[in-house]
Amino acid sequence: MARWVGASLRRRLTGALSVPLIRRVIFHVRRMRDDLDIHFFRSLVTSLAIIVTLSALLVTVAEPSKRSISGLVRSAYWAMTMVLGSGDSSYVDGPVGYLVGWALAFFGVAIVAALTAAVAGFVIDFILKEGQGMGASGYIDHIVICGWNPTARELIEELKGDEFKARVVIIHDVEHNPAGSGTYFVRGDPTSGDDLRRAGIEDAAAAVICPSDSSNDADMRSILSVLAIETIAPEVRTVVEVNNPKHVEHFERAHADEILVTPRLASRLLARSALYPGLASLVTDLVSGGQGSELYRVRVPDHLFGETPGALATLLRSNHNSSLIAVTRDGISHASPPADFMLREGDCAIVVAESLTALAPLQAEHALSGARSPVARPA
């Protein structure tokens, strides 16, 4: 029984410490710990204990009705409440008690003022540092955007419209949050380990690296950012926007998980649209959350292991009004698998559907919440 209670308390404590606000407060307490005058607080607490103890002893000895162990305890409690300004003045009925009560009220004002000033100073410092981007996000399973450019701005708007309401943290070396409200801002360098930790990279689900401009130097800084993230949190998925196609191999050596060459992607889409009208609007619709049908990645159901992708396509069409695009296995997408391709455990399906609700009860595969999250069943 005791073991069960202890485990329950540990779970509750872990859950409380996972609240972002509490994690931010803990970060600032640790940050300010080295700057605090511990001797001052130690002296304050010691003086308070001595004053309360002497006052309780004086009142207990001076007033016959309180000369007992229980009377000493009550007197100590009365002295403490007098210091805090909420004591009962009618507790004492002799001249010594009155003098002690007045002294406690006088010293109590000074002690409470000192404590109030310390707490107010911490709160003001907390608010100022958070507003300046000098805090820590405290999030778990969030998306960290390293750097800022027009792509990052559009990315945030896209994430706001997606069914997965992901928390977003921006790390960029500017004075104010470039994305405005709705995102947490960390002022810093994405290549710095300390700044990445303040952004919560170790607990993040994914990191998106955006070059600050279209230069080759911006790509080099992006490579350094990927290396820093892979060193601190290799399990975090890294998605990189690349300016120069010649730099792709360097990002691959840095172990970036997803590499998007913006000019190449745009030019290829433009070329296909020139040959086949309507493709640009179709692709834009598929990759835009909340606008018609979208692309989703779901786990292949267990009962289809050993079957062909055709069986999966039939299930998706008949039960979920969706279409199979590809089957992913070991990080490779098979858009047109061969005839002998059999589904197995670990396979995922890339599908086009109206919403996640339409795919219930299939399980969605995404980077958030431990990589797997059951699709919500319709009401």
C-alpha positions, 0 to 999 in steps of 0.5 A, a space after each residue: 500500500 505504501 509503495 502504491 501511495 509513493 508511486 502515485 505521489 511521484 506521478 502527481 509530482 511529475 505531472 505538476 512539474 511538467 506544467 510549462 509555467 512551473 517549469 519556467 518559474 523553476 528555471 528563473 529560480 535557478 538562474 537567480 540563485 547565484 545572484 541572491 544574498 543567501 546570508 541576508 535571508 538566512 539572517 532574516 529567518 534566524 532573527 525571526 525564529 529567535 524573536 518568536 521563541 523569546 516572545 513565546 517564552 516571555 509570555 508563558 513565564 509572565 502570565 500564569 494562565 499560560 505556564 504549561 507546554 500547551 501554553 508555550 505552543 499557543 504562545 509561539 503560534 500567537 507570536 508568529 501570527 503577530 509578526 505576520 500581522 494577523 495575531 489576536 491582541 486579546 490573547 495576552 492580558 498583562 503588561 509584559 504581554 502587551 509590550 511583547 505584542 507591540 514589539 512583535 507588531 513593530 518588528 513584524 512590519 519590517 520582516 514582512 516588508 523585506 519578504 514582500 520586497 524579495 517576492 516582488 523583485 522576483 515577480 518583476 524580474 520574471 515578467 521582464 525576462 520573459 518579455 525580453 525572451 530570456 526565459 525558458 519555454 517549459 513546453 513538452 512535445 512542441 515545435 522549435 523554429 530556429 531562425 526567422 524568415 517569410 517561410 517561418 511566418 507562413 509555417 506558423 500560420 499553417 500550424 495554427 490551422 492544423 488539427 494538431 494544435 502544436 505549441 511553437 517556440 521561436 528562437 531568434 536573436 532579435 529584441 521582440 517576438 517576430 511572430 507576435 502572440 500565440 508563440 513563445 519567444 526565446 532570444 538567442 542563437 540557434 547554434 548555442 546549446 544553452 539557448 537551445 535548451 532554453 527553447 526546450 529542444 530536449 523535450 521537443 517533438 521537432 525542430 524547423 531550421 529556417 535560414 535568415 536570408 538566401 545567402 550561402 552563409 545562412 545555409 552554413 549557420 543552418 548546418 551549425 544549428 542542425 549539428 547543435 540539435 543533433 548533439 543535444 537531442 538526437 531523437 528530435 526530428 529536424 526539418 531544414 529549409 535549404 537555399 543552395 542545392 549544393 549544400 544538401 550533402 552537408 545537411 545529410 552529413 549533419 543528419 538532418 531528417 528532412 531537407 527541403 530545397 525551396 528554390 528546387 521545390 518551387 521550380 519543379 512545381 511550376 514546371 509540372 503546373 505549366 505542363 498540367 494545369 491545376 497541379 499547383 492548386 491541388 498540391 497547395 490544397 493537400 499541404 494546407 491544413 483546414 482547407 479541403 482534403 489534406 495529407 495524413 500519415 496513419 498506421 497500417 491496421 494489424 489485421 492487414 499485415 500480410 496483405 497487399 496495399 490494394 487491400 489497404 486502399 479498398 479499406 480506406 476508400 470504403 470505410 473512410 472515404 479517403 485515398 491511399 497515396 503511398 506506404 512508408 517503410 523504414 523511412 522510405 515512401 513507396 508510391 507504387 509498390 511492386 506486386 509482391 509488396 506485403 504490408 507488415 508491422 511498422 508500415 504507415 500509410 500516406 493518405 488523402 482525407 477530409 480530416 482526422 475524424 474521417 480516419 477514426 479509429 485508425 492511429 495517426 503517426 506524427 511528431 507530437 505526443 510521443 510520435 503516436 496519437 489515437 485519432 479522436 472518434 467522432 461524437 
